[in-house]
Amino acid sequence: MAYDTNLVDRVREYLAEIPGIDVEEKLMFNILNFMVNGKTCVCVSDEKLMLRFDPSRQEELYEKDGYETMLMKGKEYKGYCYIHPNGFKDRKDFEFFLNLCLDYNKVAKSSKKRKTK
């Protein structure tokens, strides 16, 4: 398995406590994606969290312990990052990152559905 099952359980348990959201888990590219209300919210990749958040908060996150820029084709992918375990070992930090994703999920747009041929 390409992701930390203990971390997956932590995310699962936290999201299960949030009333009024629909959570679906999807395995994509060896990353476990937690979809909230039909949109990517937070993922678990290896032992890291992959966050989807308001891109206007990118600079704020640069300063957080465990932060790693997400790159796509050599360019920074705004609104997404990785957080290594040292950045969320404390429950307060873990909750901060998940709440950051959940807050953005409320206003984030869904991915366009691909047409099947």
N, C-alpha and C positions, 0 to 999 in steps of 0.2 A: 504494500500500500504506500502511496506517495504522500500521505499526510498523517499528522500526529492524531491518533484516535482520542487521546486524552484532551487535546485542544478542541477537537470536534465536539466532544461531550460538553466541555465548558461553554462553547458557543450555543449548542443545542439547549442546554439548561437555561442559559440566560434568555434566549429568545422565547423559550416556552413560558417564561414569566410575564411576557409583554402581552397585555390584552388587546384584542382587536386586530391582530396581524395574522396573515396567512403565510406560513413558512413552508418552502419546498426545497429539498436538497437535490442538487444536480452535480454529477461527476463530469467535469469537463477538463480535458488535457491534464489528467492526474491531479486536479485541484478540486476540492469539494466546495461548491458554490452554494451559499445560502441565499435563496431567492425569497424576498419579502414582498408580498403583494405583487408578485409577477415580475419583480425587478431585482437584478443583482444587488446585494447589500454588502455582504462580507464573505470572504472565502478563507479556506485553510489550505495552505500550500506548504508541504513539508512540516516544519515546526513553526512557520510564520503565519501571521494574519495578513490577508490581502484586503485592503480597505477601499471602498468606493465612498467618496465624500465630496462635499462642496469644493470645487476647484479654487474658490476664493480663499480657502483656508490652507492652501498648500504651504505657504511660507511659514505659517504657525507650526505646521507639523515637522518641518525641517529640523526644528530644535528638539524634538522629542527623542528620548532614548529608544534605540532599536530601529529608527527610521531608515528606510532604504527607498530611493527613488525607483519608480517603475518605468522601465524603458521599453519602447516599442520601436523597432527598426532604428535604434540608436538615438531616439528622441524621447524626452521626458513626457510621460503620459499623465497629463494634468487630471486631478481628481481621483487618482489611484496611487497607492503606495503599498509597500510591505512594511510590517513591523516585526522585528525579530523578538524572540522570547524575553530578552532582558527589558524590553519596553512595556511588557504587559504582565510581568510576574506578579505585580501588586494588583489586587482586585480593583482598586480605585482606577488604576490606569487601564485595565482590561475593560471596565465599564465605560470609561471615557471614550475609548476607541469604538466600541460597539454602538454607543449612543450617537457618536459622530456619524456613523454610517446610517443608523436608523433615522436620524433627523434629516439627512439628505435624501433618503429613500422616499420620504413624503412628497418631495418636489421633483425628484429625478424623473426623467423620461424613460419609458420602456424602450428596449431595443426594438428596431423594426423587425417584423416577422419576415423571414425569408420565404420566397415563393418556391414551392416544390415544382419540379419539372415533370 
